[in-house]
């Protein structure tokens, strides 16, 4: 099963954290050394909570890891919006940053608790101006993968478009430059390598796995497959 890849309360800006569940479909502490690290060090504990290693997350996908060049990368916001956008990586990072500790749970039985940092998708949509009659948000990935989420879910849940895991930039195999943190949803709703956000009126839209029989709601507490 390909990975694509939860929380209650209000997401905090960097320091305040939200602990929740993320259901992922599949999908230390450092070495002792006297030398100072030459780059960012992975966070393995945050506010008294132990975190899994980024390497604990199995990398699965439909076409292998995607290697995205930031020189040409653009995040396109399209569909039923007043102002279509084409944002560079740095422009996306210009939005306010928020952090959440989220436990990823894979249908294969493994889990990993990770500190995610990203921007709220709703803030990007506000810049574009969502038109009436667009209840569906479709996420497009560089590898052709797609999945959708209800607009109300994205707005009410402060759903993030993540660019860091445990304080480190997303690795290529985990969706660099951006990955959807689809809290409380099965992992196939958690799109990696996001390069498009489309506002749609098509409530019957089915993404890659949903068109192959997986439940379109994707709720972690619900069925995995369509009846």
N, C-alpha and C positions, 0 to 999 in steps of 0.2 A: 504494500500500500504506500502510495507516495505521500510524503509529509507536506503539509501546508500550514503550512501552518506554516485565569478568569479573574473577581474582585467585587467588593461592595463598598459603597461610600464614594468619596470624592477623590479624584486623582490629585496628587500633590505636585507642586512645582519643584523638581529635583529632590529636595530633602524629604518632605513628607511622602510616605509610601503607602501603596495600596496592595494588600496581600490577597491573592485570589487564585482562581483556577483557570488554566488554559488547557484545553484538551487538544492534543496534537495528533493528527493522523499520520501514520508512517506506512512518521515520523508519521598544588595548592598553595594551597597556602603558598605555593611557590617552592623552589628548591633552595636549600641553604647555601648561600654564597656570600662571600665578603664583598664582592663587587656590587656596586649600585646598579639597578636595572637601567638599561639604555632607553627604554620606551615605556609606554603605559603598562601597568601591572594589572592583571585580572583580579577583580574584587571577588573574594570567596566568602566574606562575611559582611553583613550590613545590618546595622542597628540590632545586633545580637542574634541575627538569623543566619544560619549557614546557607551558602549558595552552592549549587552544583557547578561543575566546571563546564565551560562552553563546549569542550571536547566530549562531554557526556551525551550531547545531543546528536542523534544519528542524522546524517545528511542524506535525504532522499528527495527525489524530484522526478520530473518526466523526461528531462533531456540533459541530465548532468548539470553540475554547477555552472552558473553563468558568470562570466567575467566582464563586468561593466566598466567602460571607460567614462570617467567623469567629464572628460573633455567634450563628449558628445551627448552625455545623458541629459534628458529632460523628463520631468514628471508632467504629463499632460492631464489636465482636468477638462473634461468635455461632456457633451450630452446636453441635458436640460439645465444649463447654467446661463446666467446673464453675461458672464465674462469668461470665456475659455482661457485657460492658463497653460503656459509652458514654463515650468520652473526648473532652474538649475539646482544641483545638489545644495549649494550654498544658500540659495534662496529659500529652499525648504527648511534648512537649518536656522534660518532667520526667524522662524516662528518660535513662540515660547516653548521651552523644553519641560517635559514632565517625566517622572520616573514611577515605575511600579515593580514590585516583586511579584512574579507570577509563576506558578507551578505548571509546567507543561506535562500533560498526561497523554501518552501515546496509546492508540488502540492495540499496539503490540505488547503493551504491558510495562513499559519503562516510563519513568518520569524524571524531570529535571526542574529545579527551582532556580530561576534566573532573575537578575535585576535588569529590567528593560528601560531604556531611555529613548524618548522619541517626541514627536510633535502630535498634537491632537488633529485627527483628520477633519473634525468639525471646523477648526480654525482655517484650514485650507479651503474648505467648502464655503465658508463665510466670505472669503476673499473672492471666490468665483460667483457667488450669488446663486443659490439653488432656486429654481423656478417651481411654481406649484405643479403638482401632478408628477413628482419624481420621487416615488417612495423607495426606489432601489438604487443601491450603490454597487456598481460593478468594478472590480479590481482586475487590472490587466498586468501581466508579468512579461518580462523580457523573453522568456522561453515559450510564450503563447498560452500559458496557463491562465485561467480566469476563475473567479468565484464572486459571489455577491452577498451582500448583507443589507438588511433593512436600514433605511436612513434613520429611523427613530432609534434603532439600536446603536448606531454609530454616534448619534448626538447624545443620547441619554447616558451612555456608558463611557464617555470620554475615551473612545477607542483610539489607540496610538498607532502611528506609523513609526516603527522603531528604527533607529540607526545605531544603537549600541546595545551590547550584551555584557553585563558584569563590568561595565566601564570601558570596554573595548569596542572599536568599530565592528560592525557585523562582518564576519568572514564571508568570503564569496559563497561557500557552501551553505551558509545560513541566510542568504538573501541580500547581500550588499547590492545596492545602497540602502534599500528600505524593505521592511517586512511588516505586514499587518499583525497586530496583537489582537486577535479575535477572541476576547475573553468569553468563557463559558460555552464556546463553540468547539465542535470537533475540528481537528487540525486541518482538514481540507479547506476550511474557511480562512486559514491563516496564510495569505498569499505572500510569497517571497519575490524578490527582484521586481518590486512594483514599479511600473513606468507609466501607468495610466489609471485614472479614477474617472469613471463615467456615471453620470446621473441619468437614470432611466425610468420610464413609466412601465416597463415590461415586468410585471410581477410573476410571469411564468418563466423568466430567464433561468437557465440552468448552466452552471459552470462546467469545468472539465470533469470532475468526479460526479457532480450532481446529474449530469447527462448520462452517466454510466450507472445510475441506480442509487447513488447515495442521497440521503435525505436532504432536501433543499434548505430546511431550517437549520440543520447542523447543530442543534442544541445538545450540549454535552450530557444533559439529563434525559434526553429523548432517544429515539431510535437512530441507528446509523444509516439504515436503508429506508427507501420509500416503501410504503406498504404494498 
